[in-house]
Amino acid sequence: MSKVIASRRYATALMSAAEEGGFLEKAVEELKVIRETLGNSRELVQALRSPLVKGDKKAHILSEIFKGTVSDKVLLFMNLIARKKRAGLLPEIIDEFMLILDEKKGIVNAEVSSAVKLSQEQVDSLVGKLSQSTGKKIRAKMSVDEELLGGVAVKIGDTIFDGSIKYQLQMLKQALVTERT
């Protein structure tokens, strides 16, 4: 089973348990803490991914680190994935959990690249238009890519909207080359 499929299944199971158990909001906050801890400790992630460290040991490590920080239910979940030899997928499981949560809330993540830093007014306008066209709430991650020359490129899921000058010039070049032959 691929890592993506496994991560999605465990995230979905945790989401169902959290919704049915009435601890969704608490689980979200605790998973953010866990994700931050994993992001700050490369050694911990390596230990969780190591085939040399047994599942029981991984469960013990997670329990020692997060006992008192997260609820027993989330600890039990981490214990389960450690014993099922999936502790190395914990960062991916948390990411999938957050994606599922966003889907339920109708939120879509968009990566926006622009040639120059956009003003807040421009960002708000762009996000509003993207929200209108998708029918969903947009969470935009902004970045500057000077190679674009001008304009913006937006990636939402697998869809790319490229309104950059660089792209327009590439299309013009391609049209001219095609017309010559």
C-alpha positions as CSV (number, residue, x, y, z in Angstrom):
1,M,0.0,0.0,0.0
2,S,1.4,3.4,-0.9
3,K,2.3,5.9,1.8
4,V,-0.3,8.4,0.5
5,I,-3.1,5.8,0.7
6,A,-2.1,4.6,4.1
7,S,-1.7,8.1,5.4
8,R,-5.2,9.0,4.1
9,R,-6.8,5.9,5.6
10,Y,-5.3,6.6,9.1
11,A,-6.2,10.3,8.9
12,T,-9.7,9.4,7.8
13,A,-10.0,6.9,10.7
14,L,-8.8,9.5,13.2
15,M,-11.2,12.1,11.8
16,S,-14.1,9.8,12.2
17,A,-13.2,8.9,15.7
18,A,-12.7,12.5,16.6
19,E,-16.0,13.6,15.2
20,E,-17.9,10.7,16.7
21,G,-16.1,11.1,20.1
22,G,-16.7,14.9,20.2
23,F,-13.0,15.8,20.4
24,L,-12.3,17.1,16.9
25,E,-11.3,20.6,17.9
26,K,-9.0,19.3,20.7
27,A,-7.5,16.7,18.3
28,V,-6.8,19.5,15.7
29,E,-4.9,21.6,18.3
30,E,-3.0,18.6,19.6
31,L,-2.0,17.4,16.1
32,K,-0.7,20.9,15.4
33,V,1.5,20.6,18.5
34,I,2.7,17.2,17.3
35,R,3.4,18.5,13.8
36,E,5.4,21.4,15.2
37,T,7.4,19.0,17.4
38,L,8.1,16.7,14.5
39,G,9.1,19.7,12.4
40,N,11.6,20.8,15.0
41,S,13.2,17.4,15.6
42,R,14.8,15.7,12.6
43,E,16.1,13.0,15.0
44,L,12.6,12.1,16.2
45,V,11.3,11.8,12.6
46,Q,14.3,9.6,11.7
47,A,13.7,7.4,14.7
48,L,10.0,7.0,13.8
49,R,11.0,6.1,10.2
50,S,13.8,3.7,11.1
51,P,13.2,0.0,10.5
52,L,15.7,-0.7,13.3
53,V,13.5,0.8,16.0
54,K,10.7,-1.6,16.9
55,G,7.0,-0.5,17.0
56,D,6.8,-0.9,20.8
57,K,9.8,1.3,21.2
58,K,8.4,3.9,18.9
59,A,5.1,3.9,20.8
60,H,7.1,4.3,24.1
61,I,9.1,7.3,22.5
62,L,5.9,9.0,21.4
63,S,4.2,8.4,24.7
64,E,7.2,9.8,26.7
65,I,7.4,12.9,24.5
66,F,3.7,13.7,24.3
67,K,2.3,12.4,27.6
68,G,0.7,15.4,29.4
69,T,0.8,17.4,26.2
70,V,-1.9,15.6,24.2
71,S,-5.0,13.7,25.2
72,D,-5.1,10.0,25.9
73,K,-7.2,9.5,22.7
74,V,-4.5,11.0,20.5
75,L,-1.8,9.1,22.4
76,L,-3.8,5.9,21.8
77,F,-3.9,6.7,18.1
78,M,-0.2,7.3,17.9
79,N,0.4,4.0,19.9
80,L,-1.8,2.2,17.3
81,I,0.1,3.5,14.3
82,A,3.4,2.8,16.0
83,R,2.4,-0.9,16.6
84,K,1.1,-1.2,13.0
85,K,4.5,0.0,11.8
86,R,3.2,3.2,10.5
87,A,4.8,5.7,13.0
88,G,7.1,6.9,10.2
89,L,4.0,8.2,8.4
90,L,2.9,10.4,11.3
91,P,3.8,13.7,9.6
92,E,2.0,12.6,6.5
93,I,-1.0,11.4,8.5
94,I,-1.3,14.8,10.2
95,D,-1.0,16.6,6.8
96,E,-3.8,14.4,5.4
97,F,-5.9,14.9,8.5
98,M,-5.6,18.7,8.0
99,L,-6.5,18.4,4.3
100,I,-9.6,16.3,5.2
101,L,-10.6,19.0,7.7
102,D,-10.1,21.7,5.1
103,E,-12.3,19.7,2.6
104,K,-15.0,19.4,5.2
105,K,-14.9,23.2,5.8
106,G,-14.8,24.0,2.1
107,I,-11.3,25.5,2.2
108,V,-8.9,25.1,-0.7
109,N,-5.2,25.8,-0.5
110,A,-3.8,27.9,-3.3
111,E,-0.1,28.6,-4.1
112,V,0.3,32.0,-5.6
113,S,3.5,33.1,-7.3
114,S,4.0,36.7,-8.4
115,A,6.9,38.6,-10.0
116,V,6.7,41.2,-7.2
117,K,5.3,41.2,-3.7
118,L,1.6,41.9,-3.9
119,S,-0.1,44.5,-1.6
120,Q,-2.7,43.3,0.8
121,E,-5.4,44.9,-1.3
122,Q,-4.1,42.9,-4.4
123,V,-4.0,39.7,-2.4
124,D,-7.5,40.2,-1.1
125,S,-8.8,41.0,-4.6
126,L,-7.1,37.9,-6.0
127,V,-8.3,35.6,-3.2
128,G,-11.9,37.0,-3.7
129,K,-11.8,36.3,-7.4
130,L,-10.4,32.8,-6.8
131,S,-13.0,32.1,-4.2
132,Q,-15.8,33.2,-6.6
133,S,-14.5,31.0,-9.4
134,T,-14.0,27.9,-7.3
135,G,-17.0,28.4,-5.0
136,K,-14.8,27.6,-2.0
137,K,-12.9,29.6,0.6
138,I,-9.3,30.1,-0.5
139,R,-6.2,29.9,1.8
140,A,-3.5,31.5,-0.2
141,K,0.2,30.9,0.3
142,M,2.0,33.8,-1.4
143,S,5.5,33.7,-2.9
144,V,7.6,35.9,-5.2
145,D,9.2,34.4,-8.3
146,E,11.2,37.0,-10.2
147,E,11.4,34.7,-13.2
148,L,7.7,35.3,-14.0
149,L,8.7,38.8,-15.2
150,G,5.1,40.0,-14.3
151,G,1.7,38.7,-13.5
152,V,0.8,35.8,-11.3
153,A,0.6,32.0,-11.4
154,V,-1.8,30.2,-9.2
155,K,-1.8,26.5,-8.3
156,I,-5.0,25.0,-6.7
157,G,-4.7,21.2,-6.3
158,D,-3.7,19.9,-9.7
159,T,-4.9,23.0,-11.6
160,I,-2.5,25.8,-12.6
161,F,-3.7,29.2,-13.7
162,D,-0.8,30.9,-15.3
163,G,-1.3,34.6,-16.1
164,S,2.4,35.4,-15.9
165,I,4.2,37.4,-18.6
166,K,6.8,34.6,-18.9
167,Y,4.0,32.1,-19.8
168,Q,2.4,34.5,-22.2
169,L,5.8,35.0,-24.0
170,Q,6.3,31.2,-24.1
171,M,2.8,30.9,-25.8
172,L,3.6,33.6,-28.3
173,K,7.0,32.0,-29.1
174,Q,5.3,28.6,-29.6
175,A,2.6,30.2,-31.8
176,L,5.2,31.9,-34.0
177,V,7.3,28.7,-34.3
178,T,4.3,26.7,-35.2
179,E,3.1,29.3,-37.8
180,R,6.6,29.3,-39.5
181,T,6.6,25.5,-40.1
